[in-house]
Structure formats: C-alpha cells, structure tokens
Amino acid sequence: MEVTSIHPAVAVIIFDEEGRVLLQKRRDVGLWGIPSGHVEPGETVEAAAKREVLEETSLHIEVVKLIGVYSDPASQVFHYPDGRVVHFITTYFSAIISGGEVEVNESESLEIKFFPPSNLPSELLNMHPNWLLDALAKQEAAFIR
C-alpha cells in the first residue's frame, strides 16, 4: 500500500525506579508501545514529547536525553486500520517523571503499565522493540536510523 502522508513524531521512554519501562496500550490500534505521537504545527519536539506524555499518561516529564531520530521506511511506515499509511520521522527521547500520577486517558489509551524490559507484552507496535534496545544500549551519541 502506498504512503499517504509523512508526519513528524516524538516518542518518549520512561523508566521507573525499578528499571521498568512505561508502556501504553493504544486505543487506535490496540497494541502496546512507548508513549508517542505527532508534533503539532508551531511546536518544538521537546514540547511535543511533554504534551504527548501528559495527554496519554497524566504524567509531567523532564526530557533527559535524545536517544535517536528514526526515519527508515522499513520500520517507520505505519498502516492504520482505517487504511491510512503514514511515514513517521520520529525524534526519540528518554525522560524522567517530574510530577503527576499514572492515569489512563480513555480517548488515547486502553491501559498504561510499567513492564520489566525482559517481560514485555507480545502485542507491541513493530518499531518499539528496537527503540527499547536503543534506550537500553545507553550509547552516548544519538542513533540515526
């Protein structure tokens, strides 16, 4: 199927004090993934990351590090159930929680939960396992994939 649009996006990985990763079960596709979303017109990628996490989890965050920028169509083209095919250019950050409590925003998420990296749900969005591996690599320089 042909790509119908290209969108700037952000993704944010958040670990808790036990080293578990925060995942959201997305309402739009019913799959688990790292909190992520579109960059709005006039918004910086950092502001988009903070807004998306707040909208999806009710958590306030502070961006800590740029993990990478992802544009490879092999992993960044997403097929929505409604037939749209979108190529995302994703800026991926790690962040820490600076306030709030995890709360499901029912318009965005079905569930939000921390998982040990060694025991992730099987229904993950296709690009997210690679994003997790890059975050766990703790590489100083950002990945460009």
ChimeraX commands (.cxc) that place a marker at each C-alpha (Angstrom):
marker #1 position 0.00,0.00,0.00 radius 0.5
marker #1 position 1.25,3.50,-0.83 radius 0.5
marker #1 position 2.26,6.01,1.84 radius 0.5
marker #1 position -0.47,8.66,2.13 radius 0.5
marker #1 position 1.44,11.18,4.29 radius 0.5
marker #1 position 4.59,11.90,6.26 radius 0.5
marker #1 position 4.47,13.22,9.84 radius 0.5
marker #1 position 7.00,14.45,12.39 radius 0.5
marker #1 position 6.57,12.46,15.58 radius 0.5
marker #1 position 8.05,12.02,19.05 radius 0.5
marker #1 position 8.47,9.01,21.31 radius 0.5
marker #1 position 9.46,9.04,24.97 radius 0.5
marker #1 position 10.84,6.21,27.05 radius 0.5
marker #1 position 10.37,6.45,30.79 radius 0.5
marker #1 position 11.82,4.00,33.30 radius 0.5
marker #1 position 10.66,3.81,36.91 radius 0.5
marker #1 position 12.98,3.41,39.92 radius 0.5
marker #1 position 12.89,-0.39,39.44 radius 0.5
marker #1 position 14.07,-0.13,35.82 radius 0.5
marker #1 position 10.67,-0.99,34.34 radius 0.5
marker #1 position 9.56,0.76,31.15 radius 0.5
marker #1 position 6.25,2.62,30.85 radius 0.5
marker #1 position 4.07,1.34,28.01 radius 0.5
marker #1 position 0.65,2.36,26.81 radius 0.5
marker #1 position -1.90,0.12,25.14 radius 0.5
marker #1 position -3.07,2.44,22.38 radius 0.5
marker #1 position -6.77,2.86,21.74 radius 0.5
marker #1 position -6.33,3.49,17.99 radius 0.5
marker #1 position -4.65,0.15,17.20 radius 0.5
marker #1 position -4.97,-1.92,20.39 radius 0.5
marker #1 position -1.22,-2.54,20.61 radius 0.5
marker #1 position 1.30,-1.74,23.35 radius 0.5
marker #1 position 4.00,0.86,22.78 radius 0.5
marker #1 position 6.22,3.55,24.16 radius 0.5
marker #1 position 4.25,6.82,24.55 radius 0.5
marker #1 position 4.44,8.60,21.22 radius 0.5
marker #1 position 2.55,10.94,18.96 radius 0.5
marker #1 position 2.55,13.73,16.39 radius 0.5
marker #1 position 4.32,17.06,16.58 radius 0.5
marker #1 position 1.73,19.83,16.26 radius 0.5
marker #1 position 2.29,22.88,14.00 radius 0.5
marker #1 position 4.41,25.51,15.76 radius 0.5
marker #1 position 5.56,23.07,18.46 radius 0.5
marker #1 position 9.11,22.01,19.30 radius 0.5
marker #1 position 9.87,18.30,19.54 radius 0.5
marker #1 position 10.57,18.69,23.27 radius 0.5
marker #1 position 7.23,20.42,23.84 radius 0.5
marker #1 position 5.51,17.70,21.79 radius 0.5
marker #1 position 7.16,14.98,23.89 radius 0.5
marker #1 position 5.96,16.60,27.13 radius 0.5
marker #1 position 2.45,17.17,25.77 radius 0.5
marker #1 position 2.05,13.66,24.38 radius 0.5
marker #1 position 3.16,12.01,27.63 radius 0.5
marker #1 position 0.85,14.27,29.64 radius 0.5
marker #1 position -2.11,13.56,27.33 radius 0.5
marker #1 position -1.55,9.81,27.31 radius 0.5
marker #1 position -0.45,9.15,30.90 radius 0.5
marker #1 position -1.21,12.28,33.01 radius 0.5
marker #1 position 2.49,12.42,33.91 radius 0.5
marker #1 position 4.68,15.52,33.75 radius 0.5
marker #1 position 8.18,14.77,32.48 radius 0.5
marker #1 position 11.57,16.32,32.00 radius 0.5
marker #1 position 13.43,15.30,28.85 radius 0.5
marker #1 position 16.84,13.91,29.75 radius 0.5
marker #1 position 18.42,12.79,26.50 radius 0.5
marker #1 position 17.94,12.43,22.77 radius 0.5
marker #1 position 18.15,8.70,22.05 radius 0.5
marker #1 position 17.76,8.94,18.31 radius 0.5
marker #1 position 16.00,10.03,15.15 radius 0.5
marker #1 position 14.19,7.33,13.17 radius 0.5
marker #1 position 13.17,7.67,9.53 radius 0.5
marker #1 position 13.79,4.29,7.86 radius 0.5
marker #1 position 10.60,3.37,5.98 radius 0.5
marker #1 position 11.22,-0.30,6.86 radius 0.5
marker #1 position 10.33,0.49,10.48 radius 0.5
marker #1 position 8.67,3.92,10.35 radius 0.5
marker #1 position 5.78,3.32,7.94 radius 0.5
marker #1 position 2.60,2.58,9.88 radius 0.5
marker #1 position -0.61,1.08,8.50 radius 0.5
marker #1 position -3.69,2.31,10.35 radius 0.5
marker #1 position -6.87,0.22,10.49 radius 0.5
marker #1 position -8.74,2.93,8.54 radius 0.5
marker #1 position -6.43,2.48,5.53 radius 0.5
marker #1 position -4.10,5.44,6.06 radius 0.5
marker #1 position -0.41,4.68,5.57 radius 0.5
marker #1 position 1.85,7.17,7.33 radius 0.5
marker #1 position 5.63,7.51,7.23 radius 0.5
marker #1 position 6.77,8.89,10.59 radius 0.5
marker #1 position 10.02,10.74,11.23 radius 0.5
marker #1 position 10.36,10.13,14.96 radius 0.5
marker #1 position 12.54,12.01,17.44 radius 0.5
marker #1 position 13.01,9.70,20.42 radius 0.5
marker #1 position 13.83,10.88,23.93 radius 0.5
marker #1 position 14.39,9.44,27.37 radius 0.5
marker #1 position 12.70,11.31,30.20 radius 0.5
marker #1 position 12.11,11.25,33.93 radius 0.5
marker #1 position 8.83,11.79,35.72 radius 0.5
marker #1 position 8.64,15.21,37.37 radius 0.5
marker #1 position 5.05,15.06,38.61 radius 0.5
marker #1 position 1.61,13.55,38.39 radius 0.5
marker #1 position 0.25,10.03,38.79 radius 0.5
marker #1 position -0.29,7.49,36.01 radius 0.5
marker #1 position -3.87,7.81,34.82 radius 0.5
marker #1 position -5.43,6.36,31.67 radius 0.5
marker #1 position -6.76,8.96,29.25 radius 0.5
marker #1 position -9.52,6.84,27.74 radius 0.5
marker #1 position -9.54,8.78,24.46 radius 0.5
marker #1 position -5.87,7.82,23.88 radius 0.5
marker #1 position -5.16,4.64,25.84 radius 0.5
marker #1 position -6.74,1.36,26.89 radius 0.5
marker #1 position -4.17,0.70,29.61 radius 0.5
marker #1 position -0.88,2.10,30.95 radius 0.5
marker #1 position 1.58,-0.05,32.83 radius 0.5
marker #1 position 5.26,-0.43,33.74 radius 0.5
marker #1 position 6.92,-3.62,32.43 radius 0.5
marker #1 position 10.34,-5.15,33.08 radius 0.5
marker #1 position 12.31,-4.95,29.80 radius 0.5
marker #1 position 12.74,-8.74,29.98 radius 0.5
marker #1 position 8.97,-9.34,30.16 radius 0.5
marker #1 position 7.26,-7.10,27.61 radius 0.5
marker #1 position 3.80,-7.80,26.21 radius 0.5
marker #1 position 3.80,-9.68,22.91 radius 0.5
marker #1 position 1.40,-7.24,21.21 radius 0.5
marker #1 position 3.99,-4.47,20.66 radius 0.5
marker #1 position 4.00,-1.95,17.83 radius 0.5
marker #1 position 6.58,-3.14,15.29 radius 0.5
marker #1 position 9.15,-0.37,15.77 radius 0.5
marker #1 position 9.09,-0.21,19.56 radius 0.5
marker #1 position 11.30,-3.23,20.44 radius 0.5
marker #1 position 14.16,-1.60,18.50 radius 0.5
marker #1 position 13.53,1.71,20.26 radius 0.5
marker #1 position 13.73,-0.07,23.61 radius 0.5
marker #1 position 17.00,-1.77,22.67 radius 0.5
marker #1 position 18.47,1.60,21.67 radius 0.5
marker #1 position 17.44,3.13,25.02 radius 0.5
marker #1 position 18.93,0.20,26.93 radius 0.5
marker #1 position 22.21,0.48,24.97 radius 0.5
marker #1 position 22.98,3.68,26.90 radius 0.5
marker #1 position 25.02,4.92,23.94 radius 0.5
marker #1 position 26.30,8.47,24.37 radius 0.5
marker #1 position 25.70,9.55,20.76 radius 0.5
marker #1 position 22.18,9.55,19.34 radius 0.5
marker #1 position 21.16,6.78,16.96 radius 0.5
marker #1 position 20.20,7.78,13.40 radius 0.5
marker #1 position 18.14,5.03,11.87 radius 0.5
marker link #1:1,2 radius 0.2
marker link #1:2,3 radius 0.2
marker link #1:3,4 radius 0.2
marker link #1:4,5 radius 0.2
marker link #1:5,6 radius 0.2
marker link #1:6,7 radius 0.2
marker link #1:7,8 radius 0.2
marker link #1:8,9 radius 0.2
marker link #1:9,10 radius 0.2
marker link #1:10,11 radius 0.2
marker link #1:11,12 radius 0.2
marker link #1:12,13 radius 0.2
marker link #1:13,14 radius 0.2
marker link #1:14,15 radius 0.2
marker link #1:15,16 radius 0.2
marker link #1:16,17 radius 0.2
marker link #1:17,18 radius 0.2
marker link #1:18,19 radius 0.2
marker link #1:19,20 radius 0.2
marker link #1:20,21 radius 0.2
marker link #1:21,22 radius 0.2
marker link #1:22,23 radius 0.2
marker link #1:23,24 radius 0.2
marker link #1:24,25 radius 0.2
marker link #1:25,26 radius 0.2
marker link #1:26,27 radius 0.2
marker link #1:27,28 radius 0.2
marker link #1:28,29 radius 0.2
marker link #1:29,30 radius 0.2
marker link #1:30,31 radius 0.2
marker link #1:31,32 radius 0.2
marker link #1:32,33 radius 0.2
marker link #1:33,34 radius 0.2
marker link #1:34,35 radius 0.2
marker link #1:35,36 radius 0.2
marker link #1:36,37 radius 0.2
marker link #1:37,38 radius 0.2
marker link #1:38,39 radius 0.2
marker link #1:39,40 radius 0.2
marker link #1:40,41 radius 0.2
marker link #1:41,42 radius 0.2
marker link #1:42,43 radius 0.2
marker link #1:43,44 radius 0.2
marker link #1:44,45 radius 0.2
marker link #1:45,46 radius 0.2
marker link #1:46,47 radius 0.2
marker link #1:47,48 radius 0.2
marker link #1:48,49 radius 0.2
marker link #1:49,50 radius 0.2
marker link #1:50,51 radius 0.2
marker link #1:51,52 radius 0.2
marker link #1:52,53 radius 0.2
marker link #1:53,54 radius 0.2
marker link #1:54,55 radius 0.2
marker link #1:55,56 radius 0.2
marker link #1:56,57 radius 0.2
marker link #1:57,58 radius 0.2
marker link #1:58,59 radius 0.2
marker link #1:59,60 radius 0.2
marker link #1:60,61 radius 0.2
marker link #1:61,62 radius 0.2
marker link #1:62,63 radius 0.2
marker link #1:63,64 radius 0.2
marker link #1:64,65 radius 0.2
marker link #1:65,66 radius 0.2
marker link #1:66,67 radius 0.2
marker link #1:67,68 radius 0.2
marker link #1:68,69 radius 0.2
marker link #1:69,70 radius 0.2
marker link #1:70,71 radius 0.2
marker link #1:71,72 radius 0.2
marker link #1:72,73 radius 0.2
marker link #1:73,74 radius 0.2
marker link #1:74,75 radius 0.2
marker link #1:75,76 radius 0.2
marker link #1:76,77 radius 0.2
marker link #1:77,78 radius 0.2
marker link #1:78,79 radius 0.2
marker link #1:79,80 radius 0.2
marker link #1:80,81 radius 0.2
marker link #1:81,82 radius 0.2
marker link #1:82,83 radius 0.2
marker link #1:83,84 radius 0.2
marker link #1:84,85 radius 0.2
marker link #1:85,86 radius 0.2
marker link #1:86,87 radius 0.2
marker link #1:87,88 radius 0.2
marker link #1:88,89 radius 0.2
marker link #1:89,90 radius 0.2
marker link #1:90,91 radius 0.2
marker link #1:91,92 radius 0.2
marker link #1:92,93 radius 0.2
marker link #1:93,94 radius 0.2
marker link #1:94,95 radius 0.2
marker link #1:95,96 radius 0.2
marker link #1:96,97 radius 0.2
marker link #1:97,98 radius 0.2
marker link #1:98,99 radius 0.2
marker link #1:99,100 radius 0.2
marker link #1:100,101 radius 0.2
marker link #1:101,102 radius 0.2
marker link #1:102,103 radius 0.2
marker link #1:103,104 radius 0.2
marker link #1:104,105 radius 0.2
marker link #1:105,106 radius 0.2
marker link #1:106,107 radius 0.2
marker link #1:107,108 radius 0.2
marker link #1:108,109 radius 0.2
marker link #1:109,110 radius 0.2
marker link #1:110,111 radius 0.2
marker link #1:111,112 radius 0.2
marker link #1:112,113 radius 0.2
marker link #1:113,114 radius 0.2
marker link #1:114,115 radius 0.2
marker link #1:115,116 radius 0.2
marker link #1:116,117 radius 0.2
marker link #1:117,118 radius 0.2
marker link #1:118,119 radius 0.2
marker link #1:119,120 radius 0.2
marker link #1:120,121 radius 0.2
marker link #1:121,122 radius 0.2
marker link #1:122,123 radius 0.2
marker link #1:123,124 radius 0.2
marker link #1:124,125 radius 0.2
marker link #1:125,126 radius 0.2
marker link #1:126,127 radius 0.2
marker link #1:127,128 radius 0.2
marker link #1:128,129 radius 0.2
marker link #1:129,130 radius 0.2
marker link #1:130,131 radius 0.2
marker link #1:131,132 radius 0.2
marker link #1:132,133 radius 0.2
marker link #1:133,134 radius 0.2
marker link #1:134,135 radius 0.2
marker link #1:135,136 radius 0.2
marker link #1:136,137 radius 0.2
marker link #1:137,138 radius 0.2
marker link #1:138,139 radius 0.2
marker link #1:139,140 radius 0.2
marker link #1:140,141 radius 0.2
marker link #1:141,142 radius 0.2
marker link #1:142,143 radius 0.2
marker link #1:143,144 radius 0.2
marker link #1:144,145 radius 0.2
view
